[in-house]
Every structure is written in structure tokens, then in C-alpha cells.
């Protein structure tokens, strides 16, 4: 166990939620959903609907105002954009008061070769440099495919080794790491300080490996959070892409576990 266990970890009063978890509910009623999220106890949110300078169809200042109306802060945002749209994206996130921009996905055609990943690393360094110049942070969110070898190389290792830590952080999705058969703690120790944001969701026991509420599955989150400072974690977000039953009740279970156990 590291000597500086839990140093710098976010207060458990500031548990975050990735809004993608409630995408259907939010599509029906954004404000009502935010009100319910705040009532559960979440203090931070990560947006999942940025497009053309807008968040969930709202101007950045209006989205910020709506989130803050319910005592929460928008800390991070999943966003993709063309090279020609970088300035618009940067300005929108600054206006919304969102300090972290996360590239959430790599399309299949962009990840067939190691050269693809080298090109992406260069792209991420460029975007990250622009973000830093504007007092923002830029990072990449993993799934499982980055951990399967291509041409004898693990793509995730390449991304970590080819991006500049001064400009690019990693948002580590702990479910997908475990799904791919990898050990998150080994990654934290191999690349300390690189994982500023975490995605937290659990994995049900059995062959299905289906997503489940934090504390209800096989991922040992109590131990993982002991390595928060080693990883460089600044903020974390509950995210559950697939929910059975009531979404708000499901996310309440995850919140309660984290609030009581970390």
C-alpha cells in the first residue's frame, strides 16, 4: 500500500456523476433530472452532450447556471470536435466553467493500426497544448479495446508514452480496465500521476460482466481508492452506461456506497 494513501482525494461530499448514465431521462427533462441528481447528493457532474458550442442545446452560461441552480458544478465534459472547431470548443468550456475536456471515444476506423494511435497521440498533444494555454485540461477516456495488442503493442501504453503529461491526462474507466483483464493498480504504479479523472462503475459476477451499481459487483473499490493519489486522481464520476430499472434509484445505490465507504 502506498505511503501517501488518499492524499488529495476529493471529498466524499463531491461525488460526481457522468450524465450519460441518465441520457434518456435527461432527453425528456434536463432540469428535472438535475434536480433529482442533486437530491441524491451528487455535487459534480460530467456533461455528455456538447455540440457546436452548446451543452444539451443550451448556451454555455445557461448550462452552467442551470447546474449551479441545484448546488452542483459541471467539472468535466465529454466532447469531440473537428480541428477547425477547437477554438469554439475551448471558448464554450471556459464560458461554462468546465475545466476538464475529455475525448470519449475512438471510432473503429481510427484504431486499426499502431500508426493510427501515433497520429491520435499527436492530435491529443496539440489539443492539450491549446487547452493548457486557455487554463483547461484535456484528456482521453478509455474503453477495453485499447488493451488488446496491435502489432505487438498495447495501444493504451502507446497513448500514455506518446502523449505529454503536461498536456494530456487519462480519464480511466475502471470497469473497462477490469473487463479487459488488466489490473488498474499496476497501471497506476507504472504511470503514476497520469489519471486525473476516474469513471467508477462495477461489474457483476459471472460470465456476463454486465455493469452494475458500485459496491454490488466484483471490483474492489475500497482498495482502488487507496491508490487515488498514486494515480493522480483529482475527481471521479459514477457512470453506468446500462441500467436495469429506475436510473435514479440505481445511481443512488452507487452514491450511497461511495459516500459510506471511501
N, C-alpha and C positions, 0 to 999 in steps of 0.2 A: 504494500500500500504506500502511495507517495506521502512524503512528509508534509506537503502543503495541501492536504486534502481539504476540499471545499472552499479554499481561499478564493474570494472573488465571485462565488456563485451568486446568482440572482436571488433576491429574497423570495421565499415561497409565496409571498403576497403578490408577486409579479409573474405568475404563471401565464404563459402566452398560449394563444390558440391560432392555428392556421385556419383561416376562414373557408378554405376549400372543403374542410370537413362538413360544412353545412351549406354547400353550394346550392342545393335545391331549395332549402328553406330561405336562404338569402335572396335567391332569384324571385321568390314570392313576396318577401317582406324584409328588406335590408335593415331598416331601423328597428322593427320588432325583434329581429334576430339578434341585433347588437344589444338590445335591452335585456334579452334573456341570457345572452352570454355573460354580460356584466353581472346579472343577478346570481349566476353560478359562482362568480368570484374571480373570473379571469380579468387580468389587468392590462395585458398586452395582446395585440392582435397582429397577424401577418396577413396582408392582403393577397388575394389570388385572382384579381380581375383588373389588371392595368391594361389600358389600350389608348393609344393616341393622346397621351397627356391627361387621361381621365382614370378615376378609380370607381369601379361599379357605376359607370355612367355619370359620376359626379366630378365637378372641378376639384382639384387637389385641396384647396382651402375648405371647401364644403364637406369633403370626405373627412378631413381632419376634425372639423367642428362637430360632425355627427358622432364620430368615435369618442371624442372628448366629452360630449354631452353626457355619456354614460360612464364617465370616470375611467376611461381606458385610453391607451395610447397605441397608435399604429407604429410599430417598431421596425417592421420589415415588409417587403413586398416581393412576390414572385412576378417577374416581368421578363419578356423577351421583346426585342425590337431590332429593326434594321440599323445598319451602321449610320445611315443618314438620319436616324431618329434618336441618336444618343443624346443630343443636346436637349430635345424635348423631354425625354425620359428623366434626365438629370434634373432639369428645372421643375418638373412635376413632383418628383420625390422630395426635393428641397422645400417646395411650397407646402407639401403635405406634412412636412416634419418627419419624414420616414428616413432614418439614417442607413438602413441596410437594403440593398437591392440584390436579389438572388435570381440567378439564371436557373430555371427549374427543370429543364428537360433538354435532351439532345435527340433530335429525330433520327430514325433508323439510317437514313442515307448519309448522315453526318458522322457516323460512328462505325463504319465498316472496316477501316484500316487504322493503323497506328499513325500514319500521316494525317488522317482526319483529326485525331486527337492533338497532334502537334499544332495543327492550324488553329484548333479551338483554344489551345493554351495561349497562343499569340493573341488571339482575339480577346480572350479574357484579360490578359495583361493590359491591353490597350484600353479596354473599357474600365478596368480597375484603376488605371492611372488617371483617367478623366474623372472618375468618381472621387478619388482622393483629392484631386485638385479642387473639387467642389464640396469637400468635407462630408463625403458619403463613403460608404463601404460597399464593395462588390464581392459577391461570392457565387459558388456553384453548389447546387443540390443534387446529390446522388440518388440513383435507384440501385438495382442489383447488377445491371448489365456491365457497369464499369469494372466489375471484379472478375470477369471471365476473360482469360488470356486471349490476346490477339497477337499473332506473330511472336509468341513467346513473352509478351509484355502485358502486365496488368494495367489497363488504361487509367485506373484511378491513381496508381503510383505515378504514371507519366504526368497526369494533370497536376499532382502535388509537386512533383520535381521540376516541372516546366513552367509553373506559374510563380510569380514573385510574391512572397509572403507580405510584402509591403503594400501590395495592390489587390491581392485575391485571397479570400478566405474560403473555407469549405463549410457549407451547412450539411452536417452529417445526419442522414436519416438512419437511425439506429435499427429500425425494423429491417430495412433493405440490406444493411450490412450483415445482419444475422441471417436473413433469408439467403444471402449469397454464400453462407458458410464461413464468414470471416469473423474475427474477434475484434470488437471495437477498441478494447483496451490496448491490444497490440498496435493498432493504428495510432492511438493517442500517444503511445510511447515512441513509435517510430517517427511521427511527425508532430511533436509537441507544439502546442500553441496555434495550430492551423484551423481549428474547428470552432469558430466564434459562435455559431448558431447550431442548435440541435433540433431535430424533429424526433418527437417521442411518441411512439405507439407500440403496442405489444403484439405478440404472436401467439396464437392459440396452440396448444399442444396437439401433436398428431401430424399426419402427412399433409393436411390441407394448408398448414402455415397461414391460415387466414388472419387478418388483422382483428385485434380485439382491444378492449379498454386497457389502459396502463394499470398494471398490477393484477391483471386477470390472466396473463399468459406466462410464457417461459423465459422472457428476457429479464435478467436480474438488474432492475433499475436502481435498487438501493446501492449495489456495488458500482454500477456505472457512474452514478452521481458522485461517488467518492473520487473519481478521476476528472471531475469537471475542470479543475484548474490546470491539470496537466494538458488537457485537450485545448485549453484556451477559451472555453465556453463563456460567453457573455450573457446570452439569452437563450431560452428554449421554448418550444412551442409544441403543444399537443397537436397531433394531426392523425386523423383516422379516415383514410380515403373511402373505406367501405364500412357502413354501419348498418346493423340489423336492428330494426325497431326505432324508437324515438331518438333522434340525433342529440337533442339537448340532454336527455337522461343519460345517454351513453357518455357524452363528454363531461357530464357531472361526475360520473364514476372515476374517470381518469383524473379530473381535478382533485377530487377528494383523496385519492391515493397519493398523489404527489404532494398535496398540501399537508398530509399527515405523516409522510414517510421520508421527506428529503429536507 
